[in-house]
Amino acid sequence: MPNQRTILIVDDEPHIREVVGFALQKAGYRTLEAADGEQAMALVDQAPPDLVVLDIMLPDMEGTEVCRRIRSSSQVPILFLSSKNEEIDRVLGLELGGDDYVTKPFSPRELVARIKAILRRADAAGAAADPEPLRHNLLQLDLDRCQAVWDGREVILTATEFGILRALLGRPGKVYSRSELMERAYDGASVVSERTLDSHVRRVREKFRAVGGDPIDTVHGFGYKLGACT
């Protein structure tokens, strides 16, 4: 299948790799497997996959460190998989550039659904839906190249982060509730929590503040809206 998507599964438990691999192959995906961080990085360097399912607890390095290394050169979507369920671990993984987080034990069907949602967001972010870039003062989004620019300086975003900003920029001045923004930016994926959305918004702000801007305003008690971008 020439357009078959490739998913890299990174987990030191053979049984988990087998379960995830079987579910993904049944859904029509091609899978690659890595038992540790070094194997994962080697596979990513050889041929970048379309998405990485990444366990946080690996024998040679933390999954968060693998994510950090991947993010230094690639915006490939990353879904964290872990037995940890503490909020601090979820937030840390997302703020390092992860797109979603699933805890063990998990439903293979839910895992596949989340992967499909992430890939749909990535496709939507990269689609040439409008030949003209979206602009609002110092902020510009090039939908054709999935590129964000602030005052002439490019800001590298993940597909999920780009989707959030695109939704806000699509209707400047509108105050989105968290549920509305999740519906627009996450392709209707009800499995995404409000805390996950907050983590992604925080990450977008951090990236833009690094170049002197902040495109998102918090409307306390309601949600988010596009900032003045000046």
C-alpha positions in Angstrom: 0.0 0.0 0.0 1.9 3.1 -1.2 0.1 5.5 1.1 0.2 3.3 4.2 1.1 5.2 7.4 4.0 4.0 9.5 3.7 4.0 13.3 6.8 3.5 15.5 6.1 1.7 18.8 8.6 2.3 21.5 8.2 0.2 24.6 10.5 -2.2 26.5 7.7 -4.7 27.1 7.4 -7.1 24.2 3.7 -7.9 25.1 2.8 -4.2 24.9 4.5 -3.9 21.5 2.7 -6.9 20.3 -0.7 -5.7 21.5 -0.3 -2.2 20.1 1.2 -3.5 16.8 -1.6 -6.0 16.3 -4.3 -3.3 16.8 -2.5 -0.8 14.5 -1.9 -3.4 11.8 -5.6 -4.4 12.0 -6.5 -0.8 11.4 -4.3 -0.7 8.3 -1.1 0.8 9.6 2.5 -0.4 9.1 4.4 -0.7 12.3 8.0 -0.5 13.4 9.2 -1.5 16.9 11.9 -0.3 19.3 12.7 -1.7 22.8 14.6 1.4 24.0 15.4 5.0 23.3 18.5 4.4 21.3 16.8 2.0 18.9 13.9 4.5 18.6 16.3 7.4 17.6 18.1 5.2 15.1 14.8 4.3 13.4 13.6 7.9 13.4 16.9 9.0 11.8 16.7 6.3 9.2 13.2 6.9 8.0 10.9 9.3 10.0 7.6 7.5 10.8 4.2 9.2 10.6 3.6 9.0 14.4 5.5 7.7 17.4 3.8 5.7 20.3 6.4 6.4 23.1 6.5 4.8 26.5 7.8 7.1 29.2 9.7 4.5 31.2 12.4 3.0 29.0 15.5 1.0 30.2 18.2 3.4 28.8 16.6 6.8 29.0 13.3 8.5 29.9 10.7 8.7 27.1 10.6 12.4 27.7 14.3 12.6 26.7 13.5 10.7 23.6 10.8 13.2 22.8 13.1 16.1 23.5 15.7 14.6 21.0 13.0 14.0 18.4 11.7 17.5 18.8 15.1 19.0 18.2 14.8 18.0 14.5 11.3 16.8 13.8 7.6 17.6 14.5 6.4 14.1 14.0 3.3 13.5 16.2 4.1 11.7 19.5 1.6 9.9 21.7 3.0 9.0 25.2 2.2 5.6 26.6 2.9 4.9 30.3 1.7 3.2 33.5 2.2 6.5 35.2 -1.0 8.5 35.8 0.1 11.4 37.8 -0.9 14.8 36.4 2.7 16.1 36.6 3.8 13.3 34.2 1.1 14.0 31.7 1.8 17.7 31.7 5.5 17.2 31.4 5.1 14.9 28.4 2.8 17.3 26.7 4.8 20.4 27.4 7.9 18.7 25.9 6.0 18.4 22.6 3.8 15.3 23.0 0.4 15.4 21.2 -1.5 13.1 23.5 -1.1 10.8 26.5 -2.6 7.3 27.2 -2.1 5.4 30.5 -1.8 1.6 31.0 -3.9 -0.4 31.1 -5.5 0.9 27.9 -8.1 -0.1 25.4 -6.4 -0.9 22.0 -9.5 0.5 20.3 -9.2 3.8 22.2 -5.5 4.0 21.4 -6.2 3.5 17.7 -8.9 6.2 17.8 -6.5 8.7 19.4 -3.8 7.9 16.8 -6.4 8.4 14.0 -7.4 11.8 15.5 -3.8 12.9 15.8 -3.1 12.0 12.2 -6.2 13.8 11.1 -5.1 16.9 12.9 -1.6 16.6 11.3 -3.2 16.3 7.8 -5.5 19.2 8.4 -2.6 21.4 9.6 -0.6 20.6 6.5 -3.5 20.8 4.0 -3.6 23.7 1.5 -7.1 24.6 2.5 -6.5 28.3 1.7 -3.9 29.5 -0.8 -3.6 32.8 1.2 -1.9 32.8 4.6 -4.0 33.8 7.6 -2.8 37.0 9.2 -3.6 39.0 12.3 -1.2 41.9 13.0 2.2 40.3 13.7 0.9 36.7 13.5 0.8 34.8 10.2 -0.2 31.2 9.5 0.8 29.6 6.2 -1.7 26.7 5.9 0.0 25.3 2.8 3.3 24.8 4.6 2.0 24.4 8.1 4.2 27.4 9.1 3.7 30.0 11.9 5.4 33.3 11.8 5.6 36.1 14.3 6.9 39.5 13.1 8.9 37.7 10.4 10.3 35.0 12.7 9.2 31.4 12.2 7.8 29.6 15.3 8.0 25.8 15.0 4.7 24.1 16.1 3.5 20.6 16.4 0.4 19.7 14.4 -1.8 19.9 17.5 -0.4 23.4 18.4 -0.9 24.6 14.9 -4.5 23.4 14.9 -5.2 25.3 18.1 -3.8 28.5 16.7 -5.5 28.0 13.4 -8.9 27.6 15.1 -8.4 30.9 17.1 -7.1 32.8 14.1 -10.1 31.6 12.0 -12.4 33.8 14.1 -10.5 36.6 15.7 -12.3 38.1 18.6 -14.4 35.0 19.4 -14.0 33.6 22.9 -13.8 29.8 22.7 -14.8 27.7 25.6 -12.4 24.8 26.2 -14.9 22.4 24.8 -15.4 24.5 21.6 -11.7 24.9 21.1 -11.1 21.1 21.5 -13.9 20.4 19.0 -12.3 22.7 16.4 -8.6 22.0 17.1 -8.8 18.3 17.9 -11.1 17.1 15.2 -13.9 16.3 17.6 -11.8 13.9 19.7 -13.8 13.6 22.9 -10.9 11.7 24.5 -8.9 14.9 24.9 -9.2 16.4 28.3 -9.3 20.1 29.2 -6.1 19.7 31.1 -4.4 18.5 27.9 -5.7 21.5 26.0 -4.3 23.8 28.7 -0.9 22.2 28.4 -0.9 22.6 24.6 -1.9 26.3 24.9 0.8 26.9 27.5 3.4 25.4 25.1 2.2 27.6 22.2 2.6 30.7 24.4 6.1 29.6 25.5 7.2 29.2 22.0 5.9 32.6 20.9 7.2 34.4 24.0 10.6 33.2 23.0 10.4 35.4 19.9 8.7 38.3 21.8 5.0 37.6 21.3 1.9 35.9 22.7 -0.9 35.2 20.4 -3.4 33.8 22.9 -5.4 35.5 25.6 -7.0 33.6 28.5 -10.6 34.7 29.3 -10.9 33.6 32.9 -14.1 31.6 33.5 -14.7 31.1 29.8 -11.7 29.9 27.8 -9.4 31.4 25.2 -9.4 33.9 22.4 -6.8 35.2 19.9 -4.7 38.0 21.4 -4.0 41.4 19.9 -0.8 40.0 18.3 0.9 43.4 18.4 
